[in-house]
Amino acid sequence: MSADSPARVWPVELAAPDIERWRAGNTGIPFFTTFDSGRPGPHVMVTAVTHGNELCGAIVLDAYLAAGPRPRAGRLTLGFCNVAAYLSFDPNYPSLSRFVDEDLNRVWDDATLDGPRSSVELARARAIRPLLDTVDVLLDIHSMSNPVEPLMLAGGCDKGVELARRVGTPAAIVVDAGHAAGARMRDYGFFADPADPRAALLLEAGQHWAGNTVPVAEEAFHRFLVATGAAAPEDVPAAHRAPAPAQRIIQVTEAITVRGESFTFVDDYLGMEEIAKGGTILGYDGGEPVVTPYDGCILIMPSRRLSAGQTAVRLGRVVND
């Protein structure tokens, strides 16, 4: 698929909830609300709509806020991130509201946050940052361009994998170092420091507008709250406290970053394909072949935004079953 080919069109099965009632919050940051149990415990944060066209997290947080959260320990913060993009969501053009000026999930490094650039997304990240600095454990809920199995992106530290195992779902845990184009919120500062106990996860719940992303996100959300002590097992549905299926860990070994003026895949990859033989051609970057580096190579989230400097695909292999 060439860089200028249109992405597949998937049906929009979800409706974006009206989150206006959560605008005021109580943190000084619009659309962020903190609930304090009054008891010792970590500061747990769950965020949604880091990308404005990813709806499942907004649906889950909207419903949970409406129910009146009461954390069992510590503090629980729920927040909607790129609201400016989210409010522009149009189901007739669902891909256009990913962001306003730039990807909010590529700006979370000190050099960018402290630098001179300005954009809608950077202004929002800078507003959120002081609150994020107080967080001990983060779950950032996302979805994907293609309908592939859900993934939990655990970052590059053992603490992320351990947290993903405690959560217990989804079945695939991806160990990765992020994107060349910029740092994600789950990779912010101390979250990416192996010597710091604070940890973050990024859930990819399925295809952006598929109805089945909501139960995936809801289960991961509930299990995350229990794993962090913000909820007790009896606070969540019975199905969300039952033993979870066995998980497998996929280690990302490299990210293929677009270098040339054009990048083409040789097939219409959706993601999670396992390429049996090393040396198999995946595509061409500026006419140069891009090949799998080893047998059993798994393609992680191939992109359709194939411009220079962006990640075309990440390559990984199972390191345990």
C-alpha positions in Angstrom: 0.0 0.0 0.0 1.5 3.3 -1.0 2.0 6.4 1.1 -0.8 8.2 -0.8 -3.3 5.3 -0.9 -6.5 5.8 1.1 -6.7 3.9 4.3 -9.4 1.2 4.6 -12.8 2.5 5.6 -14.1 0.8 8.7 -17.8 1.3 9.8 -18.4 3.7 12.6 -20.3 1.6 15.2 -19.9 4.0 18.2 -21.3 7.4 19.1 -19.0 9.9 20.7 -20.6 10.8 24.1 -21.2 14.4 25.1 -18.5 15.1 27.7 -19.4 18.7 28.2 -20.7 18.0 31.7 -17.2 17.1 32.8 -15.5 20.3 31.5 -15.2 22.0 34.9 -13.5 19.1 36.7 -11.9 20.0 40.0 -8.2 20.1 39.2 -7.9 23.5 37.4 -7.4 21.6 34.2 -10.6 21.4 32.1 -12.0 17.9 31.7 -9.8 16.4 34.5 -11.4 15.3 37.8 -9.7 13.9 40.9 -11.4 11.8 43.5 -9.6 11.5 46.9 -10.4 8.5 49.1 -8.9 10.1 52.1 -6.9 7.0 52.7 -3.2 6.3 51.8 -2.5 4.9 48.4 -1.1 5.8 45.0 -2.3 8.6 42.7 -3.9 6.6 39.8 -4.8 8.3 36.5 -6.8 7.0 33.6 -7.0 9.1 30.4 -9.0 9.0 27.2 -9.1 10.7 23.8 -5.4 11.5 23.6 -6.3 11.1 20.0 -9.7 12.8 19.3 -11.1 10.1 17.0 -10.6 7.2 19.5 -13.9 6.8 21.2 -13.9 3.8 23.4 -12.0 5.5 26.3 -14.4 8.4 26.3 -17.4 6.1 26.5 -15.9 4.2 29.4 -14.8 7.2 31.4 -18.1 9.1 30.7 -20.1 6.1 32.1 -17.8 5.7 35.1 -17.9 9.4 36.0 -21.7 9.4 35.8 -21.8 6.5 38.3 -19.9 8.6 40.9 -16.5 7.1 41.5 -15.4 6.4 45.0 -11.8 5.1 45.1 -10.9 2.7 47.9 -7.5 4.1 48.5 -5.3 7.0 47.3 -6.5 9.3 44.6 -8.1 8.6 41.3 -8.0 11.1 38.4 -10.0 10.7 35.2 -9.3 12.9 32.2 -10.1 13.6 28.6 -6.9 14.8 26.9 -7.3 16.2 23.3 -10.8 17.6 23.8 -10.3 20.2 21.0 -9.8 17.3 18.5 -12.5 15.1 20.1 -15.2 17.8 19.8 -14.6 18.0 16.1 -15.3 14.3 15.6 -17.6 13.7 12.6 -18.7 10.1 12.0 -18.8 10.9 8.2 -15.1 11.8 8.3 -13.9 9.9 11.4 -10.2 10.0 10.7 -9.9 13.8 10.5 -10.2 14.5 14.2 -7.1 12.6 15.4 -5.5 15.9 16.3 -5.8 19.7 15.5 -2.1 20.7 14.9 0.0 17.7 15.8 -0.1 14.4 17.5 -0.6 14.9 21.2 1.0 11.5 21.9 4.4 12.5 20.4 5.2 15.6 22.6 5.9 14.2 26.0 9.6 14.8 26.4 11.1 17.7 28.3 12.8 19.3 25.3 9.5 19.6 23.4 7.4 20.6 26.5 10.0 23.2 27.5 10.8 24.3 24.0 9.6 27.3 22.0 7.1 25.6 19.7 3.4 26.2 20.0 0.4 24.2 19.0 -3.1 23.3 20.3 -1.7 20.0 21.4 1.4 21.4 23.1 -0.7 23.9 25.0 -2.8 21.1 26.3 0.1 18.9 27.2 1.7 21.7 29.1 -1.5 22.3 31.0 -1.8 18.6 31.9 1.9 18.1 32.8 1.8 19.5 36.4 -0.9 17.0 37.3 0.8 14.2 35.5 3.9 14.9 37.6 1.9 13.8 40.7 0.7 10.5 39.2 2.1 7.2 40.4 0.3 4.9 37.9 -1.3 5.7 34.5 -3.5 4.0 32.0 -3.9 5.8 28.7 -6.8 4.3 26.7 -6.4 4.2 22.9 -7.6 2.3 19.8 -6.1 1.4 16.5 -6.6 2.0 12.8 -7.2 -1.6 12.0 -9.3 -4.4 13.5 -6.6 -6.5 15.2 -6.3 -8.1 18.6 -6.1 -5.7 21.5 -2.6 -4.8 22.9 -1.2 -3.5 26.1 1.9 -1.4 25.4 4.1 -1.7 28.5 7.1 0.5 27.5 10.6 -0.7 27.8 10.9 -1.3 31.5 10.2 -4.4 33.6 7.9 -2.4 35.8 5.5 -1.9 32.9 5.4 -5.6 32.1 4.8 -6.4 35.8 1.9 -3.9 35.9 0.4 -5.3 32.7 0.5 -8.8 34.1 -1.2 -7.6 37.3 -4.0 -6.0 35.1 -4.2 -9.4 33.3 -5.8 -8.2 30.1 -5.5 -8.0 27.1 -3.6 -11.2 26.2 -0.9 -9.5 24.2 1.7 -7.4 26.1 4.0 -5.4 23.8 7.4 -4.3 25.2 8.5 -1.3 23.2 10.5 1.9 23.4 8.1 4.2 21.5 8.3 6.2 18.3 11.1 8.1 16.7 8.7 11.0 16.0 8.3 11.8 19.7 7.5 10.5 23.1 4.1 9.2 24.2 2.5 10.2 27.5 3.1 6.7 28.8 6.9 7.3 28.1 6.9 10.6 30.0 10.0 11.1 32.2 9.8 8.9 35.3 7.5 6.4 33.6 10.4 5.4 31.3 13.0 5.4 34.1 13.6 1.8 35.3 14.8 3.1 38.7 11.6 5.0 39.4 8.6 2.9 40.7 6.0 5.0 38.8 4.6 3.1 35.9 2.3 3.6 32.9 0.4 1.5 30.4 -1.1 2.3 27.0 -4.1 0.2 26.0 -4.9 -0.4 22.3 -8.4 -1.7 22.5 -9.1 -2.6 18.9 -10.3 -0.7 15.8 -11.2 2.9 16.5 -14.9 2.8 15.9 -15.7 -0.9 16.4 -18.3 -1.7 19.0 -16.2 -4.4 20.5 -13.6 -1.9 21.7 -15.9 -0.7 24.5 -16.0 -4.0 26.4 -12.3 -4.4 25.9 -11.6 -1.0 27.3 -14.1 -1.4 30.1 -12.5 -4.7 31.3 -9.0 -3.3 31.1 -10.1 -0.2 33.0 -11.8 -2.2 35.8 -8.9 -4.6 36.2 -6.5 -1.7 36.2 -8.4 -0.1 39.1 -8.3 -3.3 41.1 -4.6 -3.9 40.3 -3.7 -0.4 41.6 -5.9 -0.6 44.7 -8.3 2.2 43.5 -11.1 -0.4 43.4 -11.8 -3.6 45.3 -12.6 -6.8 43.4 -16.2 -6.6 44.5 -16.5 -3.1 43.0 -16.2 -4.4 39.4 -18.3 -6.9 37.3 -17.7 -10.5 38.2 -16.4 -11.2 34.7 -13.7 -8.6 35.2 -12.4 -10.2 38.3 -12.4 -13.8 37.0 -9.0 -15.3 36.1 -7.7 -13.7 32.9 -6.5 -15.7 29.9 -2.8 -16.4 29.6 -0.8 -13.5 28.3 2.1 -13.5 25.9 4.9 -10.9 25.8 6.0 -9.5 22.4 9.3 -7.8 22.5 9.7 -5.0 19.9 13.2 -5.3 18.5 13.1 -2.3 16.1 10.9 0.3 14.7 11.0 0.9 10.9 11.0 4.7 10.5 10.2 6.2 7.1 13.4 7.7 5.7 12.7 8.3 2.0 10.1 10.4 0.2 7.8 7.4 -0.3 7.2 4.2 1.6 5.2 1.3 0.2 4.2 -2.0 1.9 4.1 -5.1 -0.4 0.8 -6.2 1.2 -2.1 -4.7 2.9 -0.9 -5.5 6.4 -3.3 -4.9 9.3 -1.1 -5.8 12.2 -0.1 -8.8 14.2 0.8 -10.8 11.1 3.7 -13.2 11.9 6.1 -13.5 9.0 7.7 -16.9 9.1 11.0 -16.3 7.3 13.7 -13.7 8.0 14.7 -11.7 5.0 11.1 -11.5 3.7 10.5 -8.1 2.0 7.8 -6.1 3.8 8.0 -3.0 1.7 10.2 -0.3 0.0 11.4 2.9 1.6 12.5 5.3 -1.2 12.9 2.3 -3.4 15.1 0.4 -0.9 13.8 -3.0 0.3 12.8 -3.3 4.0 13.0 -6.9 5.2 12.2 -8.9 8.3 15.3 -9.4 10.4 14.5 -12.8 11.8 12.1 -15.8 11.5 8.8 -15.4 13.3 8.7 -11.6 13.0 5.4 -10.0 14.2 4.2 -6.7 12.6 3.0 -4.3 15.3 0.6 -1.6 14.2 1.6 -0.9 10.6 0.8 2.7 9.9 -1.0 4.4 7.0 0.6 7.8 7.8 3.7 7.0 5.9 5.6 10.3 5.8 9.3 10.8 6.5 10.2 10.6 10.2 7.0 8.6 11.1 7.0 5.0 12.2 5.9 2.7 9.4 5.8 -0.4 11.5 7.4 -2.0 14.6 8.8 -5.5 14.5 8.7 -7.9 17.4 8.9 -11.5 18.5 7.3 -13.5 21.2 9.6 -13.9 24.2 7.3 -16.0 26.2 3.9 -17.7 25.7 
